[in-house]
């Protein structure tokens, strides 16, 4: 394939991702965490103070990025002022203030929906370097055909599109985690002052994205040891000679230098303060100790299941991605000359997976493993060299067509994607809920459904934090987590009429937090929904 055509194809794939991204970001309402994150980074940049709700929930890189539009709108920064007698403890600094976020969206001086859209759109600034790194690494492993195959899967990935469009930290981690490993690899293969500084600063950005990035410190150390074991002698010597040291000592010094630059980047990202990062770690430990109610296959647990994340990966990843990545991995394992690349490609993500599997940590969403997907896509590209042979070409072509059709069918409901092995998104709530399926993203879609069918008022049990007033949605309150009750008496259940209920509330995942049982809405199982809004809100007509 000529260079010009390859450039056009790669550019087209990036454009397709951008179009799907922007449309999804516009049509989907704010999800659970987003409301508390609106404008937060702007406050941190303006004041340099980590003294408001959610400021110490996560490291601030994603908050900074998504708050760039906040400097172009007349935001009421007084919303970030809290009474002096308010105790600034871990609970206060970690918990999001949804009232603050809703007030910023409902401000009459500007269009809150447009402000929110542009805040989401800033994720494209991370998508561009992620796609570039993925293309370059896959090209080095699998050639240009493999690079385009990797880029194809990334551009149409429902998992990336679902979380890239959110004002949250998961996509920021995915981009910087992969970028840090990619840049560390470039340092090992092409040691120079520039590659060392790039590797260190990218690792620092990953640490600024999410605490999960701490796994990169041992992950890159293992990768360095793997490099020492499998690299050619001249490659090992090059690292040592660059630093004026021997092979082993030079490699250790390079790793230490990368960590040093990373910690300096992390420190600079906090305005050369270390206390907010320590508070963030403490808040995360408090969150782990507090625990979360988890839902899986109709069961509930506060301790979680070791197989939660492996199962989530299997049923929420498109089947063509699983098939092609397994194919690519098998190809790399068969060739000894791929041992070096294979170790660099596998060790950091495997360590990340092990942390969540062995720790049974936060069984509330596959999004915690979003950083695995770019590595999967690189493995997908490795299938290309073997696929360019006879009948295998048609098999890969068929899988790509299947993948493209699936991406078109699920758009823009990417967050609710489940693969065909479990019957698709309509059956998803039988397996997983919360950010795997229903995170409050379809309230705007519900309003559009009401307008289309002439429904002026609906009985609503909503799982989300956005205020329905943003869409002028008139509702009668049903028990929810955490829809505000505008002074109404809740309907006596079971009830009749037009009912809209979020899938997370339908299975009762968190209803016990308000004294309700998990089976509060079990009576709806005897009825069939007349509509599914984005696969996350079910609408019933009960006579």
C-alpha positions as CSV (number, residue, x, y, z in Angstrom):
1,X,0.0,0.0,0.0
2,X,1.6,3.4,-1.0
3,X,2.6,5.8,1.7
4,X,0.0,8.4,0.7
5,X,-2.8,5.9,0.9
6,X,-1.7,4.6,4.3
7,X,-1.6,8.2,5.5
8,X,-5.1,8.8,4.2
9,X,-6.5,5.6,5.8
10,X,-4.9,6.4,9.2
11,X,-6.2,10.0,9.0
12,X,-9.7,8.7,8.0
13,X,-9.7,6.3,11.0
14,X,-8.8,9.2,13.3
15,X,-11.5,11.3,11.8
16,X,-14.1,8.5,12.2
17,X,-13.2,8.2,15.9
18,X,-13.5,12.0,16.3
19,X,-17.0,12.1,14.6
20,X,-18.3,9.2,16.7
21,X,-16.7,10.8,19.8
22,X,-18.3,14.3,19.2
23,X,-21.7,12.9,18.5
24,X,-21.7,10.7,21.6
25,X,-20.5,13.5,23.7
26,X,-23.4,15.7,22.6
27,X,-26.3,13.3,22.8
28,X,-25.4,11.7,26.1
29,X,-26.3,13.3,29.4
30,X,-23.8,13.7,32.3
31,X,-22.9,10.5,34.0
32,X,-22.6,9.8,37.7
33,X,-19.1,11.2,38.4
34,X,-19.1,14.0,35.8
35,X,-21.4,16.3,37.7
36,X,-18.9,16.6,40.6
37,X,-15.9,17.1,38.3
38,X,-17.3,20.1,36.3
39,X,-15.0,23.1,36.6
40,X,-13.0,21.5,39.3
41,X,-9.7,21.7,37.4
42,X,-10.3,25.3,36.7
43,X,-10.6,26.0,40.5
44,X,-7.4,24.0,41.2
45,X,-5.5,25.9,38.5
46,X,-6.8,29.3,39.6
47,X,-6.3,28.9,43.3
48,X,-3.7,26.1,43.8
49,X,-5.9,24.9,46.7
50,X,-7.1,21.3,47.2
51,X,-9.8,22.2,49.7
52,X,-13.1,21.6,48.0
53,X,-15.1,18.4,47.5
54,X,-13.6,15.9,44.9
55,X,-10.3,17.8,44.8
56,X,-8.6,14.8,46.5
57,X,-10.6,12.1,44.9
58,X,-8.0,11.5,42.1
59,X,-4.8,13.2,40.7
60,X,-5.7,16.3,38.7
61,X,-4.5,15.8,35.1
62,X,-8.0,14.9,33.8
63,X,-9.6,17.7,35.9
64,X,-7.1,20.2,34.4
65,X,-7.8,19.1,30.8
66,X,-11.6,19.0,31.1
67,X,-11.7,22.4,32.7
68,X,-10.0,24.3,29.9
69,X,-13.4,25.6,28.5
70,X,-14.3,26.8,32.0
71,X,-12.0,29.8,31.4
72,X,-14.1,30.8,28.4
73,X,-17.4,30.8,30.2
74,X,-18.5,33.2,33.0
75,X,-18.6,30.5,35.7
76,X,-19.7,31.4,39.2
77,X,-16.5,30.5,41.0
78,X,-18.2,31.3,44.3
79,X,-19.8,27.9,44.0
80,X,-16.5,26.5,45.1
81,X,-16.6,28.5,48.3
82,X,-17.5,26.5,51.5
83,X,-18.1,27.7,55.0
84,X,-14.9,28.1,57.0
85,X,-16.3,25.9,59.8
86,X,-16.7,23.0,57.4
87,X,-14.3,20.3,58.4
88,X,-11.9,19.5,55.5
89,X,-11.6,15.8,56.3
90,X,-11.0,12.9,53.9
91,X,-14.7,12.4,53.4
92,X,-15.2,16.0,52.5
93,X,-12.3,16.2,50.1
94,X,-13.1,13.0,48.3
95,X,-16.9,13.2,48.0
96,X,-18.2,15.0,44.9
97,X,-20.6,18.0,45.3
98,X,-23.3,17.3,42.8
99,X,-25.2,20.4,43.8
100,X,-22.2,22.6,42.8
101,X,-22.0,20.9,39.4
102,X,-25.7,21.1,38.7
103,X,-25.7,24.8,39.7
104,X,-22.9,25.5,37.1
105,X,-24.9,23.7,34.4
106,X,-28.2,25.4,35.2
107,X,-26.6,28.9,35.3
108,X,-28.8,31.1,33.1
109,X,-25.9,33.3,31.8
110,X,-24.8,30.6,29.4
111,X,-25.9,27.4,27.7
112,X,-25.0,24.6,30.2
113,X,-25.3,21.9,27.6
114,X,-22.8,23.5,25.3
115,X,-20.4,24.2,28.1
116,X,-20.6,20.6,29.2
117,X,-20.1,19.4,25.6
118,X,-16.9,21.4,25.1
119,X,-15.6,20.2,28.5
120,X,-16.0,16.6,27.3
121,X,-14.5,17.4,23.9
122,X,-11.1,18.2,25.4
123,X,-10.5,14.4,25.6
124,X,-9.5,14.5,21.9
125,X,-6.3,16.2,23.0
126,X,-5.4,12.9,24.6
127,X,-6.8,10.7,21.9
128,X,-4.4,12.1,19.2
129,X,-1.1,11.1,21.0
130,X,-2.6,7.8,22.1
131,X,-3.4,6.9,18.5
132,X,0.0,8.0,17.3
133,X,1.8,5.9,19.9
134,X,-0.4,2.9,19.1
135,X,0.3,3.3,15.3
136,X,4.0,3.6,15.8
137,X,4.4,0.6,18.2
138,X,2.2,-1.6,16.1
139,X,4.1,-0.6,13.0
140,X,7.4,-1.6,14.6
141,X,6.0,-5.0,15.6
142,X,3.7,-5.9,12.7
143,X,4.4,-3.6,9.8
144,X,2.2,-0.9,8.4
145,X,-0.7,-3.3,7.7
146,X,-0.7,-4.3,11.4
147,X,-0.6,-0.7,12.4
148,X,-3.7,0.1,10.4
149,X,-5.5,-2.9,11.8
150,X,-4.7,-1.7,15.4
151,X,-5.9,1.8,14.5
152,X,-9.1,0.4,13.0
153,X,-10.0,-1.4,16.2
154,X,-9.1,1.5,18.4
155,X,-11.1,4.0,16.3
156,X,-14.3,1.9,16.5
157,X,-13.8,0.6,20.0
158,X,-17.0,1.0,22.1
159,X,-14.9,0.8,25.3
160,X,-12.7,3.7,24.3
161,X,-15.5,5.8,22.9
162,X,-17.6,5.2,26.0
163,X,-15.1,6.6,28.4
164,X,-13.2,9.0,26.2
165,X,-16.4,11.1,26.0
166,X,-16.7,11.4,29.8
167,X,-15.3,14.0,32.2
168,X,-13.5,11.4,34.2
169,X,-10.0,10.0,34.8
170,X,-10.2,6.6,33.1
171,X,-9.4,7.6,29.6
172,X,-6.7,9.9,30.8
173,X,-5.1,6.9,32.5
174,X,-5.5,4.7,29.4
175,X,-3.8,7.3,27.2
176,X,-0.9,8.1,29.5
177,X,-0.4,4.5,30.8
178,X,0.1,3.2,27.2
179,X,2.2,6.3,26.4
180,X,4.5,5.8,29.4
181,X,5.2,2.2,28.4
182,X,5.7,3.2,24.7
183,X,8.1,6.0,25.6
184,X,10.0,3.7,28.0
185,X,10.4,1.2,25.2
186,X,11.7,4.0,22.9
187,X,14.3,4.9,25.6
188,X,15.5,1.3,25.8
189,X,15.8,0.9,22.0
190,X,16.9,4.4,21.1
191,X,18.6,5.9,24.3
192,X,19.1,9.6,24.2
193,X,18.5,12.6,26.4
194,X,15.3,13.3,24.5
195,X,13.8,9.8,24.9
196,X,14.8,9.8,28.6
197,X,13.0,13.1,29.3
198,X,10.0,12.0,27.2
199,X,9.8,8.7,29.1
200,X,10.0,10.4,32.4
201,X,7.6,13.1,31.7
202,X,5.0,10.7,30.2
203,X,5.3,8.5,33.3
204,X,4.7,11.6,35.4
205,X,1.6,12.4,33.4
206,X,0.4,8.9,34.0
207,X,0.9,9.3,37.8
208,X,-1.0,12.6,37.5
209,X,-3.9,10.8,35.8
210,X,-4.9,8.2,38.4
211,X,-3.4,6.4,41.4
212,X,-3.6,3.2,39.5
213,X,-0.6,4.4,37.5
214,X,1.6,3.6,40.5
215,X,1.6,0.0,39.1
216,X,3.8,1.4,36.3
217,X,6.8,1.8,38.8
218,X,7.2,-2.0,39.3
219,X,5.8,-2.6,35.8
220,X,8.5,-0.7,34.0
221,X,11.1,-2.2,36.3
222,X,10.0,-5.7,35.2
223,X,10.1,-4.5,31.6
224,X,13.7,-3.3,32.1
225,X,14.7,-6.6,33.5
226,X,13.0,-8.3,30.6
227,X,14.9,-6.1,28.2
228,X,18.2,-7.0,29.9
229,X,17.3,-10.7,29.5
230,X,16.1,-10.7,25.9
231,X,17.7,-7.7,24.2
232,X,20.8,-8.1,22.0
233,X,24.2,-7.3,23.5
234,X,24.6,-4.2,21.4
235,X,21.2,-2.9,22.6
236,X,22.1,-3.4,26.2
237,X,25.5,-1.7,25.7
238,X,23.8,1.3,24.0
239,X,21.8,2.1,27.2
240,X,24.9,1.8,29.3
241,X,27.1,3.8,26.9
242,X,24.5,6.6,26.8
243,X,24.9,7.1,30.5
244,X,28.6,6.3,30.6
245,X,28.0,3.1,32.6
246,X,28.1,-0.7,32.2
247,X,25.1,-2.6,30.8
248,X,23.5,-3.6,34.1
249,X,24.2,-0.5,36.0
250,X,23.3,1.7,33.0
251,X,19.9,0.1,32.7
252,X,19.2,0.6,36.4
253,X,20.4,4.2,36.2
254,X,18.1,4.8,33.2
255,X,15.1,3.4,35.1
256,X,16.0,5.6,38.1
257,X,16.4,8.6,35.9
258,X,13.0,8.0,34.4
259,X,11.4,7.7,37.8
260,X,13.1,10.9,38.9
261,X,11.8,12.9,36.0
262,X,8.4,11.4,36.6
263,X,8.3,12.4,40.2
264,X,9.4,15.9,39.3
265,X,6.6,16.1,36.7
266,X,4.1,14.8,39.3
267,X,5.3,17.4,41.8
268,X,5.0,20.2,39.2
269,X,1.5,19.1,38.4
270,X,0.5,19.7,42.0
271,X,2.0,23.2,42.0
272,X,5.2,21.8,43.7
273,X,3.2,20.6,46.6
274,X,3.1,17.0,47.9
275,X,0.4,17.2,50.5
276,X,-2.5,17.0,48.0
277,X,-1.1,13.8,46.5
278,X,-0.7,12.2,50.0
279,X,-4.3,13.2,50.8
280,X,-5.5,11.6,47.5
281,X,-3.8,8.4,48.5
282,X,-5.3,8.5,52.0
283,X,-8.8,9.2,50.5
284,X,-8.4,6.2,48.2
285,X,-7.5,4.0,51.1
286,X,-10.5,5.3,53.0
287,X,-12.7,4.4,50.0
288,X,-11.3,0.9,49.9
289,X,-12.0,0.4,53.6
290,X,-15.5,1.8,53.2
291,X,-16.2,-0.7,50.4
292,X,-18.8,-0.7,47.6
293,X,-21.8,-2.8,46.9
294,X,-21.0,-4.8,43.8
295,X,-23.4,-6.5,41.4
296,X,-22.6,-9.5,39.2
297,X,-24.9,-12.1,37.6
298,X,-27.8,-11.1,39.9
299,X,-25.8,-11.4,43.1
300,X,-24.6,-8.6,45.5
301,X,-21.4,-8.4,47.5
302,X,-19.4,-5.9,49.5
303,X,-16.2,-7.9,49.1
304,X,-16.4,-8.5,45.3
305,X,-15.3,-11.5,43.3
306,X,-11.9,-12.4,41.9
307,X,-13.4,-13.2,38.5
308,X,-15.4,-9.9,38.2
309,X,-12.9,-8.1,36.0
310,X,-11.9,-11.1,33.8
311,X,-15.6,-11.8,33.2
312,X,-16.3,-8.1,32.5
313,X,-13.5,-8.1,29.9
314,X,-14.9,-11.2,28.2
315,X,-18.5,-10.0,27.9
316,X,-17.9,-6.3,27.3
317,X,-15.1,-6.6,24.7
318,X,-16.2,-7.1,21.1
319,X,-15.7,-10.7,20.1
320,X,-13.6,-9.8,17.0
321,X,-11.2,-7.9,19.3
322,X,-10.9,-10.9,21.5
323,X,-10.4,-13.2,18.5
324,X,-7.8,-11.0,16.7
325,X,-5.8,-10.2,19.9
326,X,-5.6,-13.9,20.7
327,X,-4.5,-14.5,17.1
328,X,-1.8,-11.8,17.3
329,X,-0.6,-13.1,20.7
330,X,-0.3,-16.6,19.3
331,X,1.8,-15.3,16.4
332,X,4.1,-13.4,18.7
333,X,4.6,-16.4,21.0
334,X,5.6,-18.6,18.0
335,X,8.5,-16.4,17.0
336,X,11.5,-16.1,19.3
337,X,12.6,-12.8,17.8
338,X,9.5,-11.3,19.2
339,X,10.3,-12.1,22.9
340,X,11.6,-8.6,23.6
341,X,8.5,-6.8,22.2
342,X,6.2,-9.3,23.8
343,X,7.6,-8.7,27.3
344,X,7.4,-4.9,27.0
345,X,3.9,-5.2,25.6
346,X,2.5,-7.6,28.2
347,X,4.1,-7.1,31.6
348,X,2.7,-3.7,32.6
349,X,-0.9,-4.4,31.6
350,X,-0.8,-7.9,33.2
351,X,0.4,-6.4,36.4
352,X,-2.5,-3.9,36.3
353,X,-4.9,-6.7,35.8
354,X,-3.4,-8.7,38.6
355,X,-3.9,-5.8,41.0
356,X,-7.6,-5.7,40.4
357,X,-8.1,-9.5,40.2
358,X,-6.1,-10.4,43.3
359,X,-7.3,-7.4,45.3
360,X,-11.0,-7.8,44.5
361,X,-10.9,-4.0,44.3
362,X,-13.8,-1.8,43.3
363,X,-16.0,-4.3,41.4
364,X,-18.1,-1.4,40.0
365,X,-16.9,-1.1,36.4
366,X,-14.7,-2.4,33.6
367,X,-13.5,1.2,33.2
368,X,-10.8,0.6,35.9
369,X,-9.1,-1.7,33.3
370,X,-9.6,0.7,30.3
371,X,-5.8,1.1,30.1
372,X,-5.6,-2.6,28.9
373,X,-7.3,-1.8,25.6
374,X,-4.5,-0.1,23.7
375,X,-2.3,-3.1,24.5
376,X,-5.0,-5.4,23.2
377,X,-5.2,-3.3,20.0
378,X,-1.4,-3.7,19.5
379,X,-1.9,-7.5,19.8
380,X,-4.6,-7.2,17.2
381,X,-2.2,-5.7,14.8
382,X,0.2,-8.6,15.3
383,X,-2.4,-10.8,13.5
384,X,-1.8,-8.9,10.3
385,X,1.4,-10.6,9.1
386,X,-0.1,-14.1,9.3
387,X,-3.5,-12.9,7.9
388,X,-1.9,-11.8,4.6
389,X,-1.9,-15.4,3.5
390,X,-4.6,-17.1,1.4
391,X,-7.8,-17.8,3.2
392,X,-6.7,-16.1,6.4
393,X,-7.1,-12.7,4.7
394,X,-10.8,-13.4,4.2
395,X,-11.1,-14.4,7.9
396,X,-9.6,-11.2,9.1
397,X,-11.7,-9.3,6.6
398,X,-14.8,-11.0,7.9
399,X,-13.9,-10.2,11.6
400,X,-13.3,-6.5,10.6
401,X,-16.6,-6.3,8.9
402,X,-18.3,-7.9,11.9
403,X,-16.5,-5.3,14.2
404,X,-17.5,-2.4,12.0
405,X,-21.2,-3.5,11.9
406,X,-21.2,-3.9,15.6
407,X,-19.7,-0.4,16.1
408,X,-22.4,1.1,13.9
409,X,-25.2,-0.7,15.7
410,X,-24.2,0.3,19.2
411,X,-23.5,3.9,18.4
412,X,-24.0,6.1,20.4
413,X,-24.7,3.8,23.2
414,X,-21.1,2.7,23.6
415,X,-21.2,2.6,27.4
416,X,-23.9,-0.1,27.3
417,X,-22.0,-2.4,25.0
418,X,-22.1,-6.1,25.7
419,X,-21.0,-8.6,23.1
420,X,-23.1,-11.3,21.4
421,X,-21.9,-14.0,23.8
422,X,-24.4,-12.7,26.4
423,X,-27.1,-11.5,24.0
424,X,-25.9,-8.0,23.5
425,X,-26.7,-4.8,25.5
426,X,-30.4,-5.6,26.0
427,X,-29.4,-8.5,28.3
428,X,-26.5,-6.6,29.9
429,X,-28.2,-5.8,33.2
430,X,-28.5,-9.5,33.9
431,X,-24.7,-9.5,34.2
432,X,-23.4,-6.0,35.2
433,X,-24.8,-2.6,35.9
434,X,-23.4,0.8,37.1
435,X,-20.7,2.2,34.8
436,X,-20.7,-1.0,32.8
437,X,-24.2,-0.2,31.4
438,X,-26.1,2.4,33.2
439,X,-24.3,5.4,34.6
440,X,-27.0,8.0,34.1
441,X,-26.1,8.8,30.5
442,X,-29.6,8.6,28.9
443,X,-31.7,11.1,30.7
444,X,-31.4,13.4,27.7
445,X,-32.6,10.5,25.5
446,X,-35.5,9.9,27.8
447,X,-36.6,13.5,27.4
448,X,-36.4,13.1,23.6
449,X,-38.6,10.0,23.9
450,X,-41.2,11.8,26.0
451,X,-41.3,14.7,23.5
452,X,-41.7,12.3,20.6
453,X,-44.5,10.4,22.2
454,X,-46.3,13.4,23.7
455,X,-45.6,12.3,27.4
456,X,-45.7,15.4,29.6
457,X,-45.0,13.7,32.9
458,X,-43.4,10.4,33.7
459,X,-42.8,8.3,36.8
460,X,-39.1,8.1,37.1
461,X,-36.6,6.1,39.1
462,X,-33.2,7.4,37.8
463,X,-29.7,6.3,38.6
464,X,-27.7,9.5,38.1
465,X,-26.7,12.9,39.5
466,X,-27.7,15.4,36.8
467,X,-30.7,17.6,37.6
468,X,-33.6,16.8,35.3
469,X,-34.3,20.5,35.1
470,X,-31.4,20.8,32.7
471,X,-33.7,19.1,30.1
472,X,-37.0,20.5,31.4
473,X,-38.0,16.9,32.2
474,X,-41.2,16.7,34.3
475,X,-41.4,13.7,36.5
476,X,-43.1,12.0,39.4
477,X,-40.5,10.7,41.8
478,X,-40.0,7.0,42.4
479,X,-37.4,5.6,44.8
480,X,-34.0,6.3,43.3
481,X,-30.3,6.5,43.8
482,X,-30.0,9.5,43.9
483,X,-32.7,11.4,42.0
484,X,-33.9,14.4,44.1
485,X,-37.5,14.2,45.4
486,X,-39.1,17.6,44.7
487,X,-41.3,17.4,47.8
488,X,-43.6,14.7,46.4
489,X,-44.9,11.7,48.2
490,X,-43.4,8.6,46.6
491,X,-45.9,6.4,44.7
492,X,-47.1,3.3,46.4
493,X,-45.4,0.3,44.8
494,X,-46.4,-1.5,42.6
495,X,-47.8,1.4,40.6
496,X,-49.3,2.1,37.2
497,X,-48.8,4.5,34.4
498,X,-45.8,5.3,32.3
499,X,-42.7,4.3,34.3
500,X,-39.1,4.9,33.4
501,X,-36.5,3.1,35.5
502,X,-32.7,3.0,35.2
503,X,-31.3,-0.6,34.9
504,X,-29.1,-0.1,38.0
505,X,-32.2,0.7,40.1
506,X,-34.2,-2.0,38.5
507,X,-31.8,-4.7,39.7
508,X,-31.7,-2.9,43.1
509,X,-27.9,-2.6,43.2
510,X,-27.8,0.4,45.6
511,X,-31.4,0.7,46.8
512,X,-30.4,-0.7,50.2
513,X,-28.5,2.5,50.9
514,X,-31.9,4.2,51.4
515,X,-33.4,1.4,53.4
516,X,-35.1,-0.3,50.4
517,X,-34.4,-3.9,49.6
518,X,-32.6,-5.1,46.4
519,X,-36.0,-6.5,45.2
520,X,-37.9,-3.2,45.4
521,X,-38.7,-3.3,41.7
522,X,-38.8,-7.0,41.3
523,X,-42.5,-6.7,40.4
524,X,-41.6,-5.2,37.1
525,X,-40.1,-8.5,36.0
526,X,-43.7,-9.6,35.2
527,X,-43.9,-6.9,32.5
528,X,-42.1,-6.2,29.2
529,X,-40.6,-2.7,28.6
530,X,-42.2,-0.8,25.7
531,X,-38.9,1.0,25.0
532,X,-35.3,1.0,26.0
533,X,-33.5,4.4,26.1
534,X,-29.9,3.8,25.2
535,X,-30.2,0.3,26.8
536,X,-29.9,1.9,30.2
537,X,-33.4,3.2,30.9
538,X,-36.4,0.9,30.5
539,X,-39.8,2.4,29.9
540,X,-43.0,0.5,31.0
541,X,-46.7,1.1,30.4
542,X,-48.5,-0.4,33.4
543,X,-52.3,-0.4,33.4
